[in-house]
Amino acid sequence: MILVLSENKLYHGCRIFIENTAEVAGRDVMVHDYPVHHFINGYPDNLLLHFTDIHPLNTREDAEDYIARLSQVDQQIAQVIEGLEIRTESGIVPPDFILGLTRRRMIADLGQSNFDPDLLRPDNVSLYTAF
């Protein structure tokens, strides 16, 4: 059996995808997400996961690479904040309950129940205690 191109389901699927993509052309859809959230794969979770579970620390070179990457976190956080500001200006803001859950999760990741920078101690932060 030979299918004519116009009868092929894959062809139709690709065509629909291309047409839908053309509809969003010229719009910045890269900011249509919430990168900072309390779910697994949110920015805070991915950052901690990378530095506590994924990045190897078996050799001196691994440790030097770890420190080099850790020194870039401030710049990365600044970029995330910039992206959040762009989203806010575009009206792309998570619901209040997501913001609340995310805040509580990030405070817990810092080893606290209520955020108080004066009480922040490295021995309570998994980033420093994972190894």
C-alpha positions as CSV (number, residue, x, y, z in Angstrom):
1,M,0.0,0.0,0.0
2,I,1.4,3.4,-1.0
3,L,0.2,6.5,0.8
4,V,-0.1,9.7,-1.0
5,L,1.8,12.5,0.9
6,S,-1.4,14.3,1.7
7,E,-2.8,11.1,3.4
8,N,0.2,10.6,5.6
9,K,-0.4,11.2,9.3
10,L,3.1,12.2,9.9
11,Y,2.9,14.8,7.2
12,H,-0.3,16.2,8.7
13,G,1.3,16.3,12.2
14,C,4.3,18.2,10.9
15,R,2.2,20.6,8.9
16,I,0.1,21.4,11.9
17,F,3.2,22.0,14.0
18,I,4.7,24.3,11.3
19,E,1.5,26.3,11.0
20,N,1.2,26.7,14.8
21,T,4.8,27.7,15.0
22,A,4.2,30.3,12.3
23,E,1.4,31.8,14.5
24,V,3.8,32.5,17.3
25,A,6.6,33.8,15.1
26,G,7.7,37.2,16.3
27,R,6.6,36.6,19.8
28,D,9.0,35.7,22.5
29,V,7.6,32.5,23.8
30,M,10.9,31.7,25.7
31,V,9.6,33.6,28.7
32,H,6.2,31.8,28.9
33,D,7.2,29.5,31.8
34,Y,7.9,29.7,35.5
35,P,11.6,28.8,36.0
36,V,11.5,29.4,39.7
37,H,8.9,27.1,41.3
38,H,8.7,24.4,44.0
39,F,8.4,21.4,41.7
40,I,11.3,19.1,40.8
41,N,13.1,20.7,37.9
42,G,12.5,24.2,39.1
43,Y,15.6,26.4,39.1
44,P,16.2,26.2,42.9
45,D,15.9,22.4,42.9
46,N,18.1,22.0,39.8
47,L,20.8,24.3,41.3
48,L,21.0,22.3,44.5
49,L,20.8,19.0,42.7
50,H,23.6,19.9,40.4
51,F,25.9,20.8,43.3
52,T,24.9,18.1,45.7
53,D,24.2,15.0,43.6
54,I,25.3,15.4,40.0
55,H,28.6,17.2,40.0
56,P,31.4,14.6,40.7
57,L,33.9,15.3,43.4
58,N,36.3,12.4,43.0
59,T,39.5,14.2,42.1
60,R,41.2,17.5,42.8
61,E,40.2,18.6,39.3
62,D,36.6,17.8,40.1
63,A,36.9,20.0,43.2
64,E,38.4,22.9,41.2
65,D,35.7,22.6,38.6
66,Y,33.1,22.6,41.4
67,I,34.5,25.8,42.8
68,A,34.7,27.4,39.3
69,R,31.0,26.6,38.7
70,L,30.0,27.7,42.2
71,S,31.7,31.1,41.6
72,Q,29.4,31.6,38.6
73,V,26.2,31.1,40.5
74,D,25.8,34.8,41.4
75,Q,25.8,35.7,37.7
76,Q,23.4,32.9,36.9
77,I,21.0,34.0,39.6
78,A,21.2,37.6,38.3
79,Q,20.2,36.2,34.9
80,V,17.3,34.3,36.4
81,I,16.1,37.4,38.2
82,E,16.4,39.4,34.9
83,G,14.3,36.7,33.2
84,L,11.7,36.9,36.0
85,E,11.5,40.7,35.6
86,I,10.9,40.3,31.9
87,R,8.2,37.8,32.6
88,T,6.6,40.1,35.2
89,E,6.6,43.0,32.7
90,S,4.9,40.6,30.2
91,G,2.2,39.6,32.8
92,I,3.6,36.1,33.1
93,V,3.6,35.5,36.9
94,P,2.8,32.3,38.7
95,P,-0.3,32.1,40.9
96,D,0.2,33.3,44.5
97,F,0.0,29.8,45.9
98,I,2.9,28.7,43.7
99,L,4.9,31.7,44.9
100,G,4.2,30.8,48.5
101,L,5.1,27.2,48.1
102,T,8.3,28.2,46.3
103,R,9.3,30.6,49.0
104,R,8.8,28.0,51.7
105,R,10.7,25.5,49.8
106,M,13.7,27.8,49.2
107,I,13.7,28.9,52.9
108,A,13.7,25.2,53.9
109,D,16.6,24.6,51.5
110,L,18.5,27.2,53.5
111,G,17.9,25.2,56.7
112,Q,15.4,27.6,58.1
113,S,11.7,27.7,58.9
114,N,11.4,31.5,58.5
115,F,14.0,33.4,56.5
116,D,16.4,35.4,58.6
117,P,19.7,36.3,56.9
118,D,21.3,36.9,60.3
119,L,20.7,33.2,61.2
120,L,21.8,31.7,58.0
121,R,24.6,29.1,58.7
122,P,26.4,27.0,56.1
123,D,26.1,23.9,58.3
124,N,22.3,24.0,57.7
125,V,22.5,24.4,53.9
126,S,22.6,21.2,51.9
127,L,24.9,22.9,49.3
128,Y,27.6,22.9,52.0
129,T,26.8,19.7,53.9
130,A,26.2,17.2,51.0
131,F,29.7,15.9,51.0
